[in-house]
């Protein structure tokens, strides 16, 4: 009867369904000297657990403080941040001077003929875009007329 119980618990053990009490029963059974012949192959598994439990490590792990690494890391991070801020201000200052020059020159012409041509070009572009919009509105007007004919409003 006990052999059948051990085999049943062993099967549950390999399926991962045993409780701690059942695992302790297996450890006790396999640590004893009267283990069944066909279950001898599992004896090293449970024998290893008892041997490993008794082993103690005598190796001491030296604890080192990592303050030095943190200090260098914080110094490097500060340098990167300062470099980034300096680069940003340098580039933005250069862009500000070019936009000021562009804003003062925007829309001013010394030659009246050149100003007339630029104005005509801008008005032609505006006229083309307005014409495209008017064509779209005409389609809507045709749609309204068709709808009114169908629904007789």
N, C-alpha and C positions, 0 to 999 in steps of 0.2 A: 504494500500500500504506500509506504513512504517513497519508494522508487518511482511509482507512478506520479506521486505528488511533485517530486523533484523534477521529473521530466516535464510535467505541465508548467511548473514555475520557470524552468529553463526556456521553454518555448515562448512563454510570455516575456521573458527577459530579452530574448533576441528580437521580439516585436516591439520592445520599448514600452510595455504595459505593466511592468511590475511595480509594486510598492517598495518602500525602503525595508519594510519588515520581510518581504519575500526575498529581497536581495540579500539581506542578512542571513536568511535561512540557507540560501545557495552558498554563501561564503563559508558558513559553518560546515555544511555538508562536504564541500570540496576541500576544506582544510583538514578534515578527518582522514583517517587511514583507510576506512572501508568505503571506497568509492567504486561504483559498479564499473565493470570492464569496458562497456561501450561508452561510458561517460568520462573515461580517463583523459580524453583529448581536451576537455574543458577545464581540467584541473589547473593548468598553468595560468589561465586567465584570472581565475579567482585567487590563486596563490600569489600572483603578481600584485594584486590589490592589497593584500595583507602585508607583503614585503615593502611595497612603496609607502604604505601608511606608517611603517616603523622607521623609515629612513629620515634622517634629520640632516639638514644642510648646515655645514659649519662655515661656509664661505661668507665673508662679510662684504657687503656692498658699500663701497665708499660713497658718501654723500658729498657732492660738490655743489657749491652754490653757483648759480648761473647769472649772478649779478653783473659780471663783467660783460657777458654776451648781450645782456639787456642794455647796458650802458652804451656799448658800441652801436647797437641797433637803433637806439633813440637818437644818438648823434647823427647817424647816417640818414634817418628819416627827417630830422630837422633840416639837414643840408639839402635834401631833395625838395622839401617844401619851400625853402627859401629860394632855391634855384628856380623852381616853377613860378613862384610869385614874381621874381625879378624878370623872368622871360616874358610873362604875361604883360607886365607894365611896359617893358621895352617895346614889345610888338604893338600894343594898343596905342602907345604914344606916337609911334611911327605912322600908324593908320589914321590917327586923329589929325596929324598935320596934312596928310594927303587929302582927307575929306574936306578940310577947311578950304584948301586951295580949289578943290572941285566945286564946292558950294559957292564960292565967290565968282567963279567963271561960268556958272550955270545960267544959260539964257541971256547972256550978253553978247552982242555982236557990234563990231565997229563999222562994218559995211552994211548999209541998208538993203542992198540987193541980196546979200547972203541971208539976212534976217528974213526977207520976204520969201526966199526959196524954202527956208527951214519951216516957216509958218505954213506955207502952201503944202509942204510934204506932211506936216502934222495934221492939217485939216483934211487932206485926202485920205489919210489912214483912218481918221475918225469917221469920215463919210462912208468908207467901205464897211466899217464895222456896224454903223447905224443901218446901212442898207441890208446887211445880212439879218439884223434884228427885225427890220420891217418885213422882209420876206417871210420870216417865221410867223409874224403876226397875221399876215395875209392867209397863211394856212389855217390859222385858228378861226379867222373870219369865214372862210369857206366851210369849215367844220360846223360852225354855228348855223350857217344858212342851211346846210344839209340836215342838221339835227332838227331845225325848226320845220323843214318840209316833212320830215318823217313823222314827227310827233305833233305837227299842226298846232303850233302854239300861236 
